[in-house]
Amino acid sequence: MPYYRHVGEVPRKRHVRVEQKEEGSWLFEELMGEVGFSQDSALLYHRHSPSAVVDAMAVPDPSSCDMTLDAPLVPRHLRTGKVAQGGDPVLGRTRLLGNEDVVISWVAARQDSALYRNALGDELVYVQAGRANLETVFGVFELSAGDYAVIPTSTTHRWRLGDEGVDALVLEATGHVRFPERYLSDSGQLLEWAPFCERDLRAPSEPFQVDGADVPVLVRNAGGLTRFVYDHHPFDVVGWDGCLYPFAFSIRDFAPIVGAIHQPPPVHQTFAGPNFVVCSFVPRPYDFHPGAQKVPYHHANVDSDEVIFYSEGDFMSRAGSGIGAGSISLHPAGFVHGPQPGSVERAVDEDHTEELAVMVDTFRRLRVSDAGREISDDDYPWSWAGRRLG
């Protein structure tokens, strides 16, 4: 995170003893730090030891699956509406695409999650529909349709869903999700030409304390899933400070950069992860040069695979392909893609876009799960030509 926050009761100096007057003991510090404590960190103050585990057991991972490279190489249209509804936002995920850096899943959750901690990397969740409270060791914040949630590595949290549940796109990284460096000053402030600013970010504003004993927490690490049982509830933090914490950002607060002619995808970049980037496409004026080609020209991903989740609106460049809200397209490196037939002509008299979409570009080849293949549209690869040989 690019700026410092201070929530709840925090002593003036760090790493000094702080007495709990009611308990007759000291508060317990927990320092969460990235990259060997050489980058962002947060210092949390617990009423009880955050290491007091009374049991640990391995548990099966329901989302575990094999992913393989496509051969032959084909573009794909995945229909998330065909993914079964149910489960919770953690264990109910259906993994669709992935590589060594990120796993992309879809979830249509209808029940609350257990306490959970992902020790493999940050999670970036885009809420497509529904509402939820994300309860964390840092505090609580609300999520609704169009919100991104960034959950740092090893943040203990749980999802409390509204009546309609939550549909969401989930990115599980093997490292940290950050803002693009070019948006930041040397001291970490978002710059004037960035398409959003610190005012757009929402994070916990007060501690969230829960009492309890023998509390289970599901932890993901390189060995799979482990269920720890803690002597006391992890949500016993009375205060914290630092630059590392979960937060939300609405895609509708992204201020698009426009130009006389079509601007390349980096102007839409919102986040950067290990060997991948995330871009936000939002309603914007079309390019204003009198001869501008308003929908994206044909292009080749020479260094990346391109995934787009179509969230809302009229996706003019994909008109006639069957893609609509809830679709995911995969245009892999080695495939030249562009507007569907007729899209350029239909855009001539238009002056703005009306769409929300999330793009993920990965710089290593994506593999596809069996579940991803099951929800693929078999006709999509041939939609530019309108026919297939054989």
N, C-alpha and C positions, 0 to 999 in steps of 0.2 A: 504493500500500500504506500502511496506517496505522501501521506501525512500522519501526524501523531494524534492519538486519541487517549483520553483519560476518562475512565468510567468508574463510578463508585468510590470506595475508600482506598486510597493509595498513600503510603507514607511519603514524606518529603524526599527521603534518600532511599535508593534501592539497596537491596541485600543487607538490610539491618533488621534486627529482631522487632517484631510488632506483636504486642500482647493482645490476646483476646480477653477482655476484662470479664466477660460473662463466663468464659470457659476456664480461666485460670491457666491458659497455655498460650503458645505462640501461633500466629498464622503461618501457613506453609506456602512458601514461594514455589511457583512453577514457571520456569523460563522456557518459552517456546521460541526456538531460533532456527532460521534457515541457513543452509550451507555452512554447517559447523559454527554457527553463531557469528558468521562474518557478514550476514546481510540482515534483513528485517527480523524483528523479534517482538514478542509481547511478554510482559511479566504479570502473571496472575497470582492472586492471593487467596488461598483456600483455607477453609476452617478446619479441614482434616487432610491427612496425607493423601495426595493424588496417586501414590504408589501402593496403597494398602489393598493388595489383592488377596482374596481368600480362596479363589479357585480359578482354574483355567482349563478349557477343553476345546479341542478341535471340532469344528462343525462343518457339514457339507455346504458347498457353495452352489446355490441353485442357478446362478447366472453363468457358471463355468461352461465353456463351449470351445470347440475347435473352430479356427478360422483359416481359410485357405485362399490363395491367390486365384483370381479368375484366369482360366485358360479354356477357350480363347478370351482375349481381352474384350470386354464389352462395357458400354455405359449402362447404368442401371437407374431404374425408377422404383424406389421402395415405398410401399403404401402402408404407412404406420397405422391406418385405420383397421388393418387386418391383424394387428397384434392384439392378443387377448388382454382384456381388462382384468384388474384384480391385483392383489398383493399390496406391498408398500413401496415407497419410493427408493428403497435400498435393495431389498431382496427381490422385488418385483420387476427389476430391469431385464429387458431383452436385449442382449448384445447383438449388434448388427454388423459393425465394421470396426477394424482395429489394426494397430501395428505396435511396434515397440515403444511408441511414445504416447499413444492415446487410444482409448476404447470409446466408441460412440454407441450409445444405447437409447432405446425408447422405453418409456414406462407410462402406463395408464393406471396409476395407483388409486386404490379405493379404501385404504386403511392406513392408520398411523404406523410409523416405523418404530423399531426399538432404538435404544441408544447405539450410536454407531461412530466409528472412527476409522478413516481411511489413512493408513500409514504409508501408502505407496506414492501418493502425490495429491495435488490439488484437484478438486472437482469443480466443474463449471456446469451449472444447470440452467437451462432456458425453459421457463414455464409457458407452455402453450395454452393451457386452460386450467381453470380452477383457482383455489386459494389455499394457502397454508401458512402456518406459523413455523418458522425454523427456530427451534430452541437449541441454544448452544451454550457451551461453557462460558462464553463471553456475554450472553444475554440473548434476547429474542428479537426477531424482526419479521415483518409480514411480507409474503410474496403473493403476487397475482399474475394474471396473464400478461405476457410481454416482459416479465422481469428475468434478468440474469441473476443468479446467485453464485458467488465465488466462495468456496469453502476450503480454507487452507489445510494442507496436510496435517493429519493427526488432531484435527479439531473434533472434540466429542460433541455430537449433535443428535437431534431426532426431529422427524417431520410430524407435525400435527396438522391434519388435513381438514379443510372445510367439508361441507355436506356433499359437494359434488366430486370430491377427490381432486387429483392433480394429474394432468397429462404433461409430460416433459421430455425434452431432449437432454441427455446426460453425457457429458464428456468427463472421463476419468483419465487424468494425465499421469505420467510417471515422473513429473517434476512440478514446477511452479507456474501458475498462470499470472501474468503481469500485464500492465498497460504497455503499449509500444514505447520504446525508449525515446523515439523522436518526438513524442508528445510531452516529454518531461524536461524540466530544467535540471541543472547539475545537482540541485538540492532536492529534487523529486517533486516539485510542484507541476501540476498540469498547466501547459503553456496556453497562451491566448489563442493560438490557431488549432488547438486540439478540439475535436468535435464534441467534447463534453468536459465538465469540470468537477471539482470536489463537491460542489453543491448538489450534484445529481446523485451522489452516492448515499445509500442508507445503511447504517450499521447499528448494532445494539447501543442503546443510550443509557441503560441502567442494568445493574446485575440482576440475574435471574436465579434465585436460590430455591432448591428443592431438598427436603429432608428425606432420608431413607437409609436402610441398611441392606447389605447383601444384594447389591444392585448389579444386574448383568449389563455388560457393554460388549457389543460385537466389534471386533477389530480386524481389518484387512491388512495383511502384510504379504511378503513374497511367498510365504508358505501356504497362503489361503486365508481362511477365516478362523479366528479364535474367539471364543466367548469367555471374557474375564468376568469374574464376580468381585465387586469392590465392597470393602467394608462399609464405606459411606458413599452417598450419592455424589457423582462428579460435579453436579451443579451446586456447589457450595462456595462459589467464588464471591467474595465481598467487594472486590475491585480489581481493576487491571489497567495497564497502560502500554502504549507501544504503537508500532506501525504495522503489525501483523494481526489481522482479524477478519472474520467473514463479513461480507457486505452484499448489498443488492444494487442493481443498476437497471433501470427500465430502458428497453430498446427505444421507447418513444422519446427518451431524453437525448438520444443521439442526434446531433445537428449535422445533417449531411453537407459535404463539400461538393459544390457544383462548378461547372465550367462551360466554356463556349462549345467545346466538343467533349465527347465521352471521356470520363475520368476513369483511370484504371482501378482495380480492386483495392490497392493499398489505401486509397482515401477513405475507404469504408472500414478500415481495420479498427477493432475495438480491444482485442486481447491478443497476447502472444504467449504461447506455451512452448514446451520443448519440441522443436522441429514441427510446429504447426502454428497457424494464426487463425483468428476468428474475426469475421467481418459482419457488420450489421447493415442490411439494406432496408431503408425506411422511405416513406413518401417524400418526394423531392421534385423540384422543377426539372423538366428535361433540359438537355443541353441547348443553348440559345443561339449558336451559329445557324444562319439560315439554311445551310446545307447539311447540318449535323445528322449523322445516323444515330437515332435516339435509343435504339435497343443495342445491346452489346454485339459487336462484330464477332465473326468467327475467330476463335483463338485456340492455341495449343498450350496445354500445361506441360511445359518441358521439364520442370523441376518439381511438380507437385500433383497430387490427386486433389480434385475439387469436389467437396460435398456441400450441397445447399439444402437446408430445411426451409420449406415454404410455409410460413406461418399464417399469413392473412393477406387478402387483397386480390388484385388482378395481376397475374404473372404474365405480362405481355409477351416476353421473349419465349415463353414455353407454351403459348396458346396452341391448342390443337394436339398437344402431346399426351393429354390425360393427366398432367400434373396439376394439382390444386392444393388447397390448404391441407397441411398434414403430410404432404409428400416429401420424400428425400431423394435428391438426384445424386448420383456418383458419376463424375466424368473423370476417368483416370488419365494419368500421363500416357501419352501415345495416342490419344483420341482427340481429334480436332472437333470442337463443338462450338455452337453458336445459336442464333435465333432459329426457332422452328419456321418452316415455310409459311410465308404470309405475314410474319410478325413485323418485319421491317416496313412493309406497306401499310399495315394497320396503324403504325405509330406515327405516320407522317403528320397528321393533323392533331396529335395529342400534345399537351403542354406540361404534363406532370405524370409521375408514377403514383400508383396507389397499392403499395405492397409492403409487407414486412417479411424479411427472410434473414436467416442466419447462415453464413458460409464458413466452412472449415476447410482450409487448405493444409494438407499434410505434405511434408517433404520426404517422406518415405512411403512406399507403396502400401495401400490399404488392403487388408484381407477381408473376406466376406464370410459371415457365419451361415450355417444352414438356415437359421431363422431369417436372415437377410435375403437369402435366395428364395425362400418360400413366399415372401411378400413382394417379390420383384414382378414388374410388368414385363412379360415376355416380348411384347411388341415394341417396347420403348427404343431399343437399339436401332430400329429401322424406321423410326418416326420421321427422320429428316428426308428420307427417300420416299416414304409411303409404301414401300414394298420390300420383300425379301426374296432373294433367289432360292430356288429349290422348294 
